[in-house]
Amino acid sequence: HQQYEHTKEAVKNMGLSIEVEYITDMQKIMEYGVMSMPALVVNEKVVSMGKVLKAADVEKLMHKLGF
């Protein structure tokens, strides 16, 4: 849940109007190939898994992805 909150905070700080979704459906999670939680998926691609990123880290990652 912390990853979700940090991601929402980062998106808000960046002024982006994108949807942040919290997925708990194991079938959907497995479809992404996620082996450790939490995971961060951007545009259907897993960009982080296995660690809770702080909002600032999410922002850096989003900038690297071109946001």
C-alpha positions as CSV (number, residue, x, y, z in Angstrom):
1,H,0.0,0.0,0.0
2,Q,2.9,2.4,0.7
3,Q,4.1,2.0,-2.9
4,Y,0.7,3.1,-4.2
5,E,0.6,6.1,-1.9
6,H,4.2,7.1,-2.9
7,T,3.4,6.7,-6.6
8,K,0.2,8.8,-6.3
9,E,2.3,11.5,-4.5
10,A,5.0,11.5,-7.2
11,V,2.4,11.7,-10.0
12,K,0.7,14.7,-8.2
13,N,4.1,16.4,-7.6
14,M,5.0,16.0,-11.3
15,G,1.6,17.5,-12.4
16,L,0.7,14.5,-14.4
17,S,-2.9,13.5,-15.1
18,I,-2.4,9.8,-15.2
19,E,-4.3,7.0,-13.4
20,V,-2.5,5.2,-10.6
21,E,-4.1,1.8,-10.0
22,Y,-3.6,-0.5,-7.0
23,I,-3.9,-4.1,-8.3
24,T,-4.4,-7.0,-5.9
25,D,-5.7,-9.6,-8.4
26,M,-3.0,-12.3,-8.4
27,Q,-3.9,-13.5,-11.9
28,K,-3.3,-10.0,-13.3
29,I,-0.1,-9.7,-11.3
30,M,1.2,-13.0,-12.6
31,E,0.4,-11.9,-16.2
32,Y,3.0,-9.2,-15.7
33,G,5.6,-11.8,-14.6
34,V,6.0,-10.2,-11.2
35,M,7.8,-12.5,-8.8
36,S,8.2,-10.2,-5.8
37,M,6.0,-7.5,-4.4
38,P,5.4,-4.6,-4.5
39,A,5.8,-3.9,-8.2
40,L,5.4,-0.8,-10.3
41,V,4.1,-1.1,-13.8
42,V,4.1,1.8,-16.3
43,N,2.4,1.5,-19.6
44,E,2.1,-2.3,-19.2
45,K,5.8,-2.7,-18.5
46,V,7.2,-3.7,-15.1
47,V,9.7,-1.0,-14.1
48,S,10.3,-1.9,-10.5
49,M,9.6,-4.9,-8.2
50,G,10.6,-6.1,-4.8
51,K,11.1,-2.8,-3.1
52,V,9.0,0.2,-1.9
53,L,10.2,3.3,-3.8
54,K,9.9,6.7,-2.1
55,A,8.0,9.4,-4.0
56,A,11.3,11.0,-5.1
57,D,12.5,7.7,-6.5
58,V,9.3,7.2,-8.4
59,E,9.7,10.7,-9.8
60,K,13.2,10.0,-11.0
61,L,12.0,6.7,-12.6
62,M,9.2,8.5,-14.4
63,H,11.6,11.1,-15.7
64,K,13.8,8.4,-17.1
65,L,10.8,6.9,-18.8
66,G,10.1,10.3,-20.5
67,F,7.3,11.7,-18.3
